[in-house]
Amino acid sequence: MEALLAAAASPVPPPACDLVPDATVADDLAPEDLPRLLGLLARADLYLQDEVEVALHPTLTRVWSRTGRPGQRLVQAPGNNAKQYGFGLVDWRDGQLDWAVAEGRRAAPLCAQLRRAVQRSRSRGRIAMVILDNLGIHTPKGSRLLRGLLEEVGEQLVLVHTPTYDPEANRIEWLWRSLRRTVTHTHQRQSLGELVADADRWARTITPAQVLSQIGSPFAPHQQPTVSEELDHAA
Protein backbone atom coordinates (compact mmCIF):
# COMPACT_ATOMS: atom_id res chain seq x y z
CA MET A 1 0.00 0.00 0.00
CA GLU A 2 2.77 2.45 0.91
CA ALA A 3 4.50 1.82 -2.41
CA LEU A 4 1.31 2.55 -4.31
CA LEU A 5 0.60 5.74 -2.34
CA ALA A 6 4.17 6.94 -2.80
CA ALA A 7 4.11 6.23 -6.53
CA ALA A 8 0.88 8.23 -6.90
CA ALA A 9 2.83 11.34 -5.87
CA SER A 10 5.02 11.10 -8.96
CA PRO A 11 3.90 12.39 -12.39
CA VAL A 12 5.41 9.24 -13.86
CA PRO A 13 5.17 6.30 -11.40
CA PRO A 14 8.60 4.65 -10.97
CA PRO A 15 9.14 0.96 -11.68
CA ALA A 16 8.19 -1.43 -8.91
CA CYS A 17 11.82 -2.32 -8.17
CA ASP A 18 12.55 1.31 -7.21
CA LEU A 19 9.85 1.25 -4.52
CA VAL A 20 11.26 -1.72 -2.60
CA PRO A 21 14.09 -0.69 -0.24
CA ASP A 22 15.95 -4.01 -0.41
CA ALA A 23 16.02 -5.94 -3.66
CA THR A 24 16.83 -9.18 -1.83
CA VAL A 25 13.39 -9.17 -0.22
CA ALA A 26 11.47 -7.79 -3.19
CA ASP A 27 9.62 -11.05 -3.78
CA ASP A 28 8.35 -11.02 -0.20
CA LEU A 29 7.42 -7.32 0.01
CA ALA A 30 6.03 -6.58 -3.43
CA PRO A 31 2.73 -8.22 -4.46
CA GLU A 32 2.54 -9.77 -7.89
CA ASP A 33 0.11 -7.17 -9.22
CA LEU A 34 2.14 -4.11 -8.14
CA PRO A 35 3.72 -3.55 -11.59
CA ARG A 36 0.27 -3.65 -13.21
CA LEU A 37 -1.17 -1.20 -10.68
CA LEU A 38 1.78 1.16 -11.14
CA GLY A 39 1.20 1.05 -14.86
CA LEU A 40 -2.40 2.18 -14.34
CA LEU A 41 -1.59 5.04 -11.95
CA ALA A 42 -0.72 7.57 -14.63
CA ARG A 43 -4.33 7.52 -15.84
CA ALA A 44 -6.05 6.72 -12.54
CA ASP A 45 -7.49 8.69 -9.65
CA LEU A 46 -6.41 6.95 -6.44
CA TYR A 47 -9.10 6.79 -3.76
CA LEU A 48 -9.16 5.49 -0.19
CA GLN A 49 -12.46 4.01 1.06
CA ASP A 50 -13.69 2.88 4.48
CA GLU A 51 -16.66 2.94 6.86
CA VAL A 52 -16.84 4.41 10.36
CA GLU A 53 -19.37 3.77 13.12
CA VAL A 54 -21.41 6.70 14.42
CA ALA A 55 -22.94 5.38 17.66
CA LEU A 56 -25.09 7.08 20.27
CA HIS A 57 -22.88 5.65 23.02
CA PRO A 58 -20.02 8.22 23.17
CA THR A 59 -16.48 7.24 22.35
CA LEU A 60 -14.35 8.08 25.37
CA THR A 61 -11.14 10.06 25.62
CA ARG A 62 -9.31 12.24 28.14
CA VAL A 63 -11.31 15.28 29.24
CA TRP A 64 -9.90 18.14 31.30
CA SER A 65 -11.88 18.74 34.50
CA ARG A 66 -11.38 20.75 37.68
CA THR A 67 -10.16 18.83 40.70
CA GLY A 68 -12.94 17.30 42.76
CA ARG A 69 -16.21 15.60 41.98
CA PRO A 70 -18.33 18.77 41.43
CA GLY A 71 -16.02 19.88 38.63
CA GLN A 72 -15.98 16.58 36.76
CA ARG A 73 -17.70 16.31 33.41
CA LEU A 74 -20.42 13.67 33.23
CA VAL A 75 -20.72 11.60 30.05
CA GLN A 76 -24.09 9.96 29.53
CA ALA A 77 -24.12 6.36 28.34
CA PRO A 78 -27.55 5.63 26.80
CA GLY A 79 -29.05 2.20 27.36
CA ASN A 80 -29.94 1.85 23.69
CA ASN A 81 -26.76 2.23 21.68
CA ALA A 82 -28.30 3.10 18.32
CA LYS A 83 -25.80 3.49 15.50
CA GLN A 84 -25.36 4.27 11.83
CA TYR A 85 -22.34 4.04 9.58
CA GLY A 86 -20.51 6.68 7.61
CA PHE A 87 -19.15 5.66 4.21
CA GLY A 88 -16.12 7.73 3.24
CA LEU A 89 -14.09 7.89 0.05
CA VAL A 90 -11.12 10.26 -0.33
CA ASP A 91 -9.07 11.26 -3.34
CA TRP A 92 -5.44 10.74 -2.24
CA ARG A 93 -4.17 13.55 -4.47
CA ASP A 94 -6.69 16.39 -3.95
CA GLY A 95 -8.46 15.52 -0.68
CA GLN A 96 -11.98 15.49 -2.10
CA LEU A 97 -14.24 13.62 0.36
CA ASP A 98 -17.32 11.68 -0.68
CA TRP A 99 -19.48 10.97 2.41
CA ALA A 100 -22.75 9.12 2.94
CA VAL A 101 -24.56 7.60 5.92
CA ALA A 102 -26.36 4.25 5.97
CA GLU A 103 -28.09 2.00 8.49
CA GLY A 104 -25.35 -0.60 8.30
CA ARG A 105 -22.21 -1.76 6.51
CA ARG A 106 -24.04 -2.88 3.41
CA ALA A 107 -23.14 -3.41 -0.21
CA ALA A 108 -25.74 -1.03 -1.66
CA PRO A 109 -24.33 2.24 -0.21
CA LEU A 110 -20.79 1.03 -0.95
CA CYS A 111 -21.62 0.35 -4.59
CA ALA A 112 -23.37 3.71 -4.87
CA GLN A 113 -20.22 5.39 -3.56
CA LEU A 114 -17.95 3.46 -5.92
CA ARG A 115 -20.25 4.34 -8.80
CA ARG A 116 -19.89 8.03 -7.93
CA ALA A 117 -16.11 7.63 -7.94
CA VAL A 118 -16.22 6.01 -11.36
CA GLN A 119 -18.42 8.79 -12.73
CA ARG A 120 -16.16 11.48 -11.24
CA SER A 121 -13.01 9.93 -12.70
CA ARG A 122 -14.63 9.22 -16.05
CA SER A 123 -15.58 12.90 -16.34
CA ARG A 124 -11.87 13.69 -15.89
CA GLY A 125 -10.83 11.17 -18.54
CA ARG A 126 -9.44 8.78 -15.92
CA ILE A 127 -10.23 5.50 -14.20
CA ALA A 128 -10.98 4.99 -10.49
CA MET A 129 -8.51 2.96 -8.41
CA VAL A 130 -9.85 2.36 -4.90
CA ILE A 131 -7.97 1.08 -1.85
CA LEU A 132 -10.22 -0.67 0.67
CA ASP A 133 -10.06 -3.43 3.26
CA ASN A 134 -11.20 -7.05 3.06
CA LEU A 135 -14.66 -6.67 4.60
CA GLY A 136 -17.08 -9.05 2.87
CA ILE A 137 -19.02 -6.31 1.09
CA HIS A 138 -15.72 -4.96 -0.30
CA THR A 139 -14.86 -8.13 -2.23
CA PRO A 140 -16.43 -9.59 -5.38
CA LYS A 141 -16.50 -12.96 -3.64
CA GLY A 142 -18.51 -11.62 -0.72
CA SER A 143 -20.90 -9.28 -2.53
CA ARG A 144 -23.17 -10.04 -5.46
CA LEU A 145 -23.90 -6.33 -5.90
CA LEU A 146 -20.19 -5.53 -6.12
CA ARG A 147 -19.63 -8.29 -8.66
CA GLY A 148 -22.41 -6.80 -10.76
CA LEU A 149 -20.91 -3.31 -10.53
CA LEU A 150 -17.49 -4.56 -11.59
CA GLU A 151 -19.01 -6.37 -14.56
CA GLU A 152 -20.91 -3.21 -15.49
CA VAL A 153 -18.06 -0.68 -15.35
CA GLY A 154 -15.24 -3.03 -16.39
CA GLU A 155 -11.79 -1.46 -16.44
CA GLN A 156 -13.15 1.88 -15.20
CA LEU A 157 -12.91 0.57 -11.61
CA VAL A 158 -9.89 -1.15 -10.05
CA LEU A 159 -10.11 -2.41 -6.45
CA VAL A 160 -6.95 -2.78 -4.36
CA HIS A 161 -7.40 -4.64 -1.06
CA THR A 162 -5.23 -4.02 1.98
CA PRO A 163 -3.55 -6.91 3.80
CA THR A 164 -5.83 -8.80 6.16
CA TYR A 165 -6.02 -7.41 9.73
CA ASP A 166 -3.99 -4.30 8.93
CA PRO A 167 -6.20 -1.25 9.65
CA GLU A 168 -3.24 1.16 9.41
CA ALA A 169 -2.66 0.15 5.79
CA ASN A 170 -5.57 2.31 4.63
CA ARG A 171 -4.81 5.94 5.42
CA ILE A 172 -8.48 6.98 5.48
CA GLU A 173 -8.53 5.32 8.91
CA TRP A 174 -6.45 8.32 10.04
CA LEU A 175 -9.25 10.65 8.94
CA TRP A 176 -11.68 9.01 11.37
CA ARG A 177 -9.52 10.26 14.24
CA SER A 178 -10.65 13.77 13.32
CA LEU A 179 -14.29 12.66 13.14
CA ARG A 180 -14.09 11.08 16.58
CA ARG A 181 -12.34 14.09 18.13
CA THR A 182 -14.83 16.49 16.60
CA VAL A 183 -18.09 14.55 16.82
CA THR A 184 -18.25 11.39 18.91
CA HIS A 185 -15.71 11.71 21.75
CA THR A 186 -17.61 12.33 25.02
CA HIS A 187 -20.50 13.92 23.10
CA GLN A 188 -23.69 14.95 24.87
CA ARG A 189 -26.27 14.44 22.16
CA GLN A 190 -29.55 12.84 23.24
CA SER A 191 -30.56 11.31 19.90
CA LEU A 192 -28.82 9.51 17.07
CA GLY A 193 -30.33 11.96 14.57
CA GLU A 194 -28.54 14.86 16.23
CA LEU A 195 -25.25 12.97 16.30
CA VAL A 196 -25.49 11.94 12.65
CA ALA A 197 -26.25 15.57 11.75
CA ASP A 198 -23.02 16.53 13.52
CA ALA A 199 -21.12 13.92 11.52
CA ASP A 200 -22.67 15.21 8.29
CA ARG A 201 -21.70 18.77 9.21
CA TRP A 202 -18.14 17.63 9.91
CA ALA A 203 -17.99 16.00 6.46
CA ARG A 204 -19.39 19.11 4.76
CA THR A 205 -17.07 21.56 6.45
CA ILE A 206 -13.72 19.77 6.55
CA THR A 207 -11.67 21.17 3.68
CA PRO A 208 -9.70 19.08 1.16
CA ALA A 209 -6.48 20.57 2.57
CA GLN A 210 -7.45 19.41 6.05
CA VAL A 211 -8.32 15.96 4.74
CA LEU A 212 -4.92 15.66 3.07
CA SER A 213 -3.22 16.70 6.29
CA GLN A 214 -5.17 14.14 8.35
CA ILE A 215 -4.34 11.22 6.04
CA GLY A 216 -0.67 12.15 5.69
CA SER A 217 -0.80 12.82 1.98
CA PRO A 218 2.31 14.35 0.37
CA PHE A 219 -0.05 16.73 -1.43
CA ALA A 220 -1.09 18.44 1.83
CA PRO A 221 -0.13 22.13 2.06
CA HIS A 222 2.58 22.98 4.57
CA GLN A 223 0.32 25.47 6.34
CA GLN A 224 -3.43 25.09 6.71
CA PRO A 225 -6.17 25.76 9.26
CA THR A 226 -6.76 23.06 11.84
CA VAL A 227 -9.99 21.10 12.17
CA SER A 228 -12.08 22.34 15.12
CA GLU A 229 -11.79 19.95 18.04
CA GLU A 230 -15.40 20.45 19.13
CA LEU A 231 -18.73 21.28 17.52
CA ASP A 232 -21.16 23.82 18.88
CA HIS A 233 -23.67 21.50 20.50
CA ALA A 234 -26.30 24.16 21.01
CA ALA A 235 -29.71 22.98 19.86
C-alpha positions, 0 to 999 in steps of 0.5 A: 500500500505504501509503495502505491501511495508513494508512486501516486505522488510522482507524475510518472510512477517509478518501476516497482523495483525502485519502490522496494528498499531491499532488492533481496526481499522484493519477492516477499514485500512486493505483491505480484500485481504491483507492476500492473497497478503502477502502470495504471496510476498515470491515468487513474485517480487513487481513492481510499475508502472505508466505513466508520461507526457513528454510535449514540454511546459516546467514544471516550477520551481524556477530558480536562476537569477541575479537581474534585467531583463537582467539577468533573464532566459527566458523560451519559451512556444511553441504554440503547446504543443506536448506530449508523455508519458513515461511508467515506471515500477520499481522493489521495491527491486532492483531498476530495471527500465523498461521504454518505450515511447508511443504516449498516455496513451494506453493499448497496451504499458502498456500490453507490459510492464506488459508482460516484467515484467512477463517474467522477473519474470518467468525467476527468478522462481517468479511471478509479482505483480504490484502496479498501479493506477485506470486509465481505461487502468490499470483495467480489467474492462476498458481494453479489452487488459488487460483482455486478458493478465490476461487470458493469463498469469493467476497467473503469474501476480497479479495487486494491485490497489491503492486507488482512487485519492491517487497519493502518494500511488504509490511510483513510482510517487516520481521517476518522480520528478527526471525526471522533475528536470532533463529533463522537468523543464524550459527546452529549447528544440525546438522539442519534439523529442529532449525532449523525447531523453533527457527523454530516456537518463535519464532512461538509465543512472539513476542507480538502487541505485538512483531509490531506493533512489528516491522512498524511498525503504528500499533497497536503499544504505545509500550512493550513487551518486546523480542524475544530476539536469540538462542535457547537452542540447548542440545539 
